[in-house]
């Protein structure tokens, strides 16, 4: 069985992705797969992205990202 990853983004993060030329497709079946939630914050003048998986609450934090990343 193939599990899809659904990335739910905040408006701020989605705007950042759009400015970089990355457009995320809309999922057809939203009830199957892993659901990840992503939000971009600024901490000590550095851009950070926090991503969390819905059921396990597993979190990934990316610090100091730049446009080329």
C-alpha positions as CSV (number, residue, x, y, z in Angstrom):
1,X,0.0,0.0,0.0
2,X,1.3,3.4,-1.0
3,X,1.0,6.2,1.6
4,X,0.7,9.7,0.4
5,X,2.2,12.7,2.3
6,X,-0.2,15.6,2.7
7,X,1.6,18.8,3.5
8,X,-0.7,21.4,5.2
9,X,1.0,24.8,5.1
10,X,0.3,28.0,7.0
11,X,-0.5,31.0,4.9
12,X,2.9,32.5,5.7
13,X,4.8,29.4,4.6
14,X,2.6,28.9,1.5
15,X,3.3,32.5,0.5
16,X,7.1,31.9,0.9
17,X,6.8,28.8,-1.3
18,X,4.8,30.7,-4.0
19,X,7.4,33.4,-4.1
20,X,10.1,30.8,-4.7
21,X,8.1,29.3,-7.6
22,X,7.0,26.2,-5.7
23,X,3.3,25.4,-6.1
24,X,1.9,22.6,-4.1
25,X,-0.8,20.4,-5.8
26,X,-4.2,19.8,-4.0
27,X,-4.7,16.2,-2.9
28,X,-7.6,14.3,-4.3
29,X,-8.1,11.9,-1.3
30,X,-7.3,13.8,1.9
31,X,-8.2,10.9,4.2
32,X,-5.4,8.5,3.3
33,X,-1.7,8.9,4.2
34,X,0.4,11.0,6.5
35,X,-0.6,14.5,7.4
36,X,2.2,17.0,8.0
37,X,1.7,20.6,9.1
38,X,4.3,23.2,8.3
39,X,4.7,26.7,9.5
40,X,7.5,29.3,8.9
41,X,8.6,31.5,11.8
42,X,11.4,34.0,12.3
43,X,13.5,33.4,15.4
44,X,16.4,35.7,16.2
45,X,16.3,37.1,12.6
46,X,16.6,33.6,11.1
47,X,13.9,31.9,9.1
48,X,12.8,28.6,10.6
49,X,10.3,26.0,9.4
50,X,8.6,23.8,11.9
51,X,6.9,20.6,10.5
52,X,4.8,18.2,12.6
53,X,3.3,14.9,11.7
54,X,-0.4,14.7,12.8
55,X,-0.7,11.3,14.5
56,X,2.7,10.8,16.1
57,X,3.4,14.6,16.7
58,X,6.9,13.9,15.4
59,X,8.5,17.3,14.7
60,X,11.2,18.5,12.4
61,X,12.8,22.0,12.7
62,X,14.8,23.6,10.0
63,X,16.8,26.7,11.1
64,X,18.6,29.3,9.0
65,X,17.0,28.6,5.7
66,X,17.7,30.7,2.7
67,X,15.9,31.2,-0.6
68,X,18.3,28.9,-2.4
69,X,17.6,26.0,0.1
